Amino acid sequence: MHVVVVGQGYVGLPLAVYAAEAGHQVVAYDTDVSKIKQLSVGETYIDDIPPERIRRLVDDGSLHPTAEAQDIEPYEIAVIAVPTPLTDGVPDLSHVESAAVALAQALRPGAAVVLESTTYPGTTRNSVGALLQKHSGLCAGQDFHLGFSPERTDPGNPDWNLTNTPKIVAGIDRASLDALCTFYRTFVNRVVPVSGCEEAEYAKLLENTFRHVNIALINEMATLGHELGIDVWESMEAAATKPFGFMKFTPGPGVGGHCLPVDPQYLSWHSRRTLGRRSRFIELADEINADRPLHVVRRITQALNDRKKAVNGAGVLLLGLSYKKNIQDTRESPTVRVVRELVRLGADVRVADPHVPLDAEIPGIPTHQVKRVDCEPSTLAASDVTVLLTDHDRFDYADIATHSAYVLDCRRRLQTLEHVEYL
Ligand SMILES: NC(=O)c1ccc[n+]([C@@H]2O[C@H](COP(=O)([O-])OP(=O)(O)OC[C@H]3O[C@@H](n4cnc5c(N)ncnc54)[C@H](O)[C@@H]3O)[C@@H](O)[C@H]2O)c1
C-alpha cells in the first residue's frame, strides 16, 4: 500500500520503519528538517531503531523521508503521529490539526486516515474528520475511512515492540475498522478491534492514567514508609509475591516523557469542559508525582545536613538526565526539576548521562547551569552527594558504590551499604 506517516518521532519513525519492512511504500513526513536530513542519509535519532534498518529502506526506496508537504501524494493509508502537548496547561491540538490539513490535499476516495496521537475522546471524529472533510470536499465514512489507533510504544523496552504488542484499532464505521485492521495486521501480530473511536481514545487515557495514579500511590507509600522507618522496597517485593489482585509499581524521582505528565491532563481538562466535573484521582496523582523531584532535593538536603554540610556550595553529581532508563528522551524529565532546584539553592551540580550527548540542549535547563560530565571514579569521588535518578544499564554500579561519599539511590539499583540510602 501507499502509506504516509505524518510525524517521525518516537511513535511515527518506528511505525514508518515497520510498515516499510512489511512491504508498503512509505512517505515519512515531518516538518523538522533536521530529522528528515538524518533519515535521508540513513541516520537515526531513536535508540530502538538502528541506522542499518533505516539505511536499507531508504536505499531500496521503500522509505521516503520528506519535510515537504507537497511530497504527500495520493495514499491508501495515512497515519498521524504528531505531538499532543499542553500549552499553558491546556490541550494543544495544533499539530494534529495541521497534519490533517496537510493530508486533506492528497486524500482520495477509498483512502483511510488513522490518528495515533494520544488525545481526549472525540478528537478523531470532530477535529481530524472535520478538517479532512473541509479541506478535501470528501465525506468521512462515505468517501474515505477514518479511525483511531493508540500507540503503546515503550521506548527502551527490549521485549515489547510494535509487532508483538497488541494494537487497539477503531473506526468511525465498520468499513473504516476493517480497512485499518487489514493495514495493521500486515505488521502487528494481534489487532484488538474496538467498535468506537471514542472508546479507543478513552482506552489510551485509561492506560496512562492507571500508570500515573499507581505510580503516585507507590510514591506516597515510599515517603510514608521512609518516615516510619520501614524498608518500603522490601515491603513492595513481599506484596508482589501475591499472585492475584496486586500489580507492582516502583517509586522514583517523578514521572517524565510525553505521556504521564501530559495525557491524564487531557482527560481532566475534557471532563471539566464537558461535564463540569473534576477528575480527583488525576489531580492528586499530578500533585504527588510533581512533588517527587522536590522530595529528592529535600532528601539531599537532609543527607548533607546529617554530615554537617549545607546544600549551598555542595558538590552534587546527578546520574541520569533522561526520564527513564536506557533511552535519551529528556522531555519532562524529573532531573530537570532537580537541577533547577539545586542550582537555586547554590549547589555545584554536575550531571552524567551516557545516553544524552554532552552537547545536547536540555529543555528547561539553561546550558550554563548544567555541567555535563562522564560518570568516572574521579568525578564520583569529588562529589559530596551522588544521586542515582535514572538507572541506565551503562552506568558502572561497582564504581558508583566504591567511589561515592554518599549515594541517594532513587531506583534501588545499588546493594545495601552504609553510605547508600534509598529514596
Ligand atoms: N513517546 C511515547 O512513548 C508515546 C507513546 C504512546 C503515545 N504517544 C503519543 O504519540 C504522539 C506523538 O508522540 P512522540 O513521542 O512520537 O512525539 P515526538 O515529538 O517524538 O514526534 C512528533 C514529531 O511530529 C513532528 N510534527 C509536529 N507537527 C507536525 C506536522 N504538522 N506535520 C508533520 N510533522 C509534525 C515533530 O517535528 C516531531 O518530529 C503524542 O500524542 C504522544 O502522546 C507517545
PDBQT file of the ligand as one rigid body, heavy atoms in Angstrom, charges set to zero:
ROOT
HETATM    1  N1  LIG A 501       6.755   8.715  23.055  1.00  0.00    +0.000 N 
HETATM    2  C1  LIG A 501       5.977   7.755  23.523  1.00  0.00    +0.000 C 
HETATM    3  O1  LIG A 501       6.458   6.870  24.239  1.00  0.00    +0.000 OA
HETATM    4  C2  LIG A 501       4.485   7.700  23.168  1.00  0.00    +0.000 A 
HETATM    5  C3  LIG A 501       3.787   6.532  23.472  1.00  0.00    +0.000 A 
HETATM    6  C4  LIG A 501       2.445   6.439  23.127  1.00  0.00    +0.000 A 
HETATM    7  C5  LIG A 501       1.815   7.526  22.542  1.00  0.00    +0.000 A 
HETATM    8  N2  LIG A 501       2.498   8.668  22.286  1.00  0.00    +0.000 N 
HETATM    9  C6  LIG A 501       1.755   9.755  21.652  1.00  0.00    +0.000 C 
HETATM   10  O2  LIG A 501       2.111   9.817  20.280  1.00  0.00    +0.000 OA
HETATM   11  C7  LIG A 501       2.121  11.173  19.818  1.00  0.00    +0.000 C 
HETATM   12  C8  LIG A 501       3.488  11.508  19.261  1.00  0.00    +0.000 C 
HETATM   13  O3  LIG A 501       4.446  11.387  20.294  1.00  0.00    +0.000 OA
HETATM   14  P1  LIG A 501       6.003  11.263  20.008  1.00  0.00    +0.000 P 
HETATM   15  O4  LIG A 501       6.625  10.877  21.299  1.00  0.00    +0.000 OA
HETATM   16  O5  LIG A 501       6.249  10.432  18.793  1.00  0.00    +0.000 OA
HETATM   17  O6  LIG A 501       6.351  12.784  19.682  1.00  0.00    +0.000 OA
HETATM   18  P2  LIG A 501       7.713  13.336  19.030  1.00  0.00    +0.000 P 
HETATM   19  O7  LIG A 501       7.835  14.746  19.460  1.00  0.00    +0.000 OA
HETATM   20  O8  LIG A 501       8.825  12.385  19.305  1.00  0.00    +0.000 OA
HETATM   21  O9  LIG A 501       7.445  13.263  17.468  1.00  0.00    +0.000 OA
HETATM   22  C9  LIG A 501       6.466  14.007  16.840  1.00  0.00    +0.000 C 
HETATM   23  C10 LIG A 501       7.021  14.514  15.513  1.00  0.00    +0.000 C 
HETATM   24  O10 LIG A 501       5.969  15.170  14.818  1.00  0.00    +0.000 OA
HETATM   25  C11 LIG A 501       6.534  16.262  14.100  1.00  0.00    +0.000 C 
HETATM   26  N3  LIG A 501       5.458  17.194  13.752  1.00  0.00    +0.000 N 
HETATM   27  C12 LIG A 501       4.812  18.066  14.541  1.00  0.00    +0.000 A 
HETATM   28  N4  LIG A 501       3.831  18.683  13.836  1.00  0.00    +0.000 NA
HETATM   29  C13 LIG A 501       3.871  18.174  12.593  1.00  0.00    +0.000 A 
HETATM   30  C14 LIG A 501       3.109  18.386  11.427  1.00  0.00    +0.000 A 
HETATM   31  N5  LIG A 501       2.080  19.233  11.419  1.00  0.00    +0.000 N 
HETATM   32  N6  LIG A 501       3.423  17.720  10.310  1.00  0.00    +0.000 NA
HETATM   33  C15 LIG A 501       4.464  16.837  10.300  1.00  0.00    +0.000 A 
HETATM   34  N7  LIG A 501       5.212  16.571  11.384  1.00  0.00    +0.000 NA
HETATM   35  C16 LIG A 501       4.913  17.222  12.527  1.00  0.00    +0.000 A 
HETATM   36  C17 LIG A 501       7.583  16.803  15.041  1.00  0.00    +0.000 C 
HETATM   37  O11 LIG A 501       8.564  17.543  14.342  1.00  0.00    +0.000 OA
HETATM   38  C18 LIG A 501       8.146  15.525  15.659  1.00  0.00    +0.000 C 
HETATM   39  O12 LIG A 501       9.275  15.046  14.960  1.00  0.00    +0.000 OA
HETATM   40  C19 LIG A 501       1.735  12.023  21.032  1.00  0.00    +0.000 C 
HETATM   41  O13 LIG A 501       0.368  12.244  21.006  1.00  0.00    +0.000 OA
HETATM   42  C20 LIG A 501       2.089  11.122  22.195  1.00  0.00    +0.000 C 
HETATM   43  O14 LIG A 501       1.313  11.409  23.349  1.00  0.00    +0.000 OA
HETATM   44  C21 LIG A 501       3.835   8.777  22.566  1.00  0.00    +0.000 A 
ENDROOT
TORSDOF 0
